[in-house]
Amino acid sequence: MQGDYLTNPSLDLPQGTVDLLILKALSLQPMHGWAIAQRIHQVSRTALEIPQGSLYPALHRLERRGWIRAEWGISENNRKAKFYQLTRTGRKQLVAESEDWARLTAAVALVLDMG
Amino acid sequence: MLNELWSDLRYRARALFRRRAMEQELDAELRFHIDRQAEEYQRAGVQPHEALRRARLEFGGVERIKEESRDVRGTSALETTAQDVHHALRSLRKSPGFTLAVVLTLALGIGACTTIFGAVDAVLLRSLPFRNLDRLLAVTVVSDHCAACDNSTPGHYLALRERTRAFASLAGYGSWSGTLEGPEQAEHVDGVTVTPNFFSTLGLAPAIGRMFEVDSSSAALEHEVLIGDALWRRRFAGDPNIVGSTITLSGSPYTVVGVMPAGFEFPTSNDLWLPLTFDAAAVNDLSSHWLRVIGRLAPGVSAVQVQRELDALSATLEETYPDQAKGWRIVSEPLSDSILYEVRPFFMLLMGAALSVMLIVCANVANLLLARTSAREREIAVRCALGAGRWRLARYLLTESIVLALLGATGGALLAWWSVPLLRGSIPASLSRFVPGWGGLAMNERALAFSVLLAILSAFIFGALPALRASRPELATSLKEGGHGATGSRGGRLRHALVVTEFGLALVLLVSAALMIRSVRNLLAIDTGIRAEQHVLTMSLELPKNRYEGATRAGALYTRLRSEVGAVPGVRSVSAVTTLPLSHDRNFASFNVSGRPPIPRANAPTAVSLIVMPGYFQTFGIPLLAGRDFTAHDDSAAERSSEWSYETRCVSCCGGRR
């Protein structure tokens, strides 16, 4: 999809938002990596694209921190896939980071609306 | 927070120990992603082959993503180290001569240091394993008239307990020795008489049984005894039911109430502890200087406050008992100082010497490493050319040094394991019981930890210079351009500097050793006033008081002993004395010189006093300056009026007083 970006420009993600998006995506149900990328792409109406290079390192970082947990399961196309789900700490973290994000964007919006 | 830490640890541990499984999972996970994407394209009508190609292309560098995922695991530093250790071992195996020389040198240094550390640890660090040691004080009564006196008296002790508030508790103790009797054999035992609160003041409890009870009457306490771990194992085969049984000490029955833990050696290593109580008259005895007193400070009381209170009490006692206490001051010092002040400088000196040896070893090894680095210029240049950074290269060389040092530490620990018992045996038991903690000297896990720490520290000392030099960037460049030899002179200067350092250190050690040998020679040359070399045999004898009561029965036994031993062929003279010359125990007596105005007892000159049998001076070869030796016909009254002089003693005390 990286190749598509000339025809279908997606936004650059600020540092740290990848984690938040992953957590949010997983808050609905356990998912594997590909599905997470798809979900974010679709829900954002193809505006957001998680770079392939940072999706998996981010997943592993979150797993190491104990915010998400991984388990092997059977995917929708009947294959073995690694499914991630939120842990209790991850759920708390999602709430906290969402609030931070809301405050940040509201503040940025305020400043931009000023003039 | 704690959750995150735990999860982090678990993840890293898994990454470390299940590395292969984790790699496989990562591989499967990424492959699934690509296949899933390809499937998506196929569904949109792309040919299978083309779909896979596009998915792969889009996904980008699988290896780069894998590498980033590995970095996330937080174990890359460890893996690099493991790799370095592996390389270092291989490289060292290739030059066995060098490795052997370095490891042996290090083993000698580390072994020496570890052995001495074992002694320092046992004596200076662990000989007083008491709760809050810094709150324990030794309380002594001193006077300008008697420099050697540092004991307290029963009267002072009881006054301290009664009239001071700076101490949470005060305990007293004195030495005791006697005979432990038994059906098979009797043996001489050394003990301590202690006030019942002695152990609670130190903050210690027996390993088995109980302490003396503080509230017990003296009659109830009189026949109780606590025995030491060594005696318990030696004499009673470590019988766990020893408590409550009766043993016979110097003719009287005693009930064992407890066994003290192993390694409890305060004030010295002892066989047993007996309760010490005072009768009513003791309050007024301020002249028997035999009691030792320790005190635990009350919470919040400072050393200054204590001394103020002690000064006030000294003044009161001087006023109340002018004839006994005039001129005597009560002073206190930290217990650890009072116990260790004699041995501390000695062991610090030994430790210093051992560490100097270690520094010489480090200089030596650094030199060898520098020489080796010069020989390895090509290898290092290749590594540089392949893109190893300066820090990376220095790190590898340091790892090599640490590997060498740890090999050396293994040798050193083995050496210490062999030499520590040797060191412990180097002091005869009769003397070593006065070295606090000496019995606890052993190659233990603390000494082992010390050797490892020392090894790592010295690896940084001897490895730093070669590592920094070898990883210098210009070295690599110069090598690439002009082969080798360009750095020869600089490396040579560095090595010369190291040799000079080594030489200086060795000289310091040599001079110190020579001075110490001279001191020992001077000590051996001191005229003790005794001519006893090799010709005098001694034995000690303890008569049970209840069976040899009064002077007559004991006197009869000693007289008989003297004549019978004297009849043995080859024996020239026989005598007996209360304590052997130059031994630890001394009895001080105050005296007045006839013909001079009498001096109050508190300030009277003192001398070491011995009770001897006839023939003592002859046996020990002590010359009489005037008069005659005692004879068997001198009774006790005549003994007192006999005029003899024991040169050194009398000159020192009378000369001092004039």
Interface residues (C-beta under 8 A of the other chain):
Chain A: M1 Q2 G3 H32 G33 W34 Q52 G53 S54 Y56 P57 H60 R61 E63 R64 R65 G66 S75 N77 R79 K80 A81 K82 T89
Chain B: N3 E4 W6 S7 D8 Y11 R12 E25 L26 A28 E29 L30 F32 H33 D35 R36 Q37 E39 L57 E58 F59 G60 G61 R64 I65 E68 S69 D71 V72 R73 G74
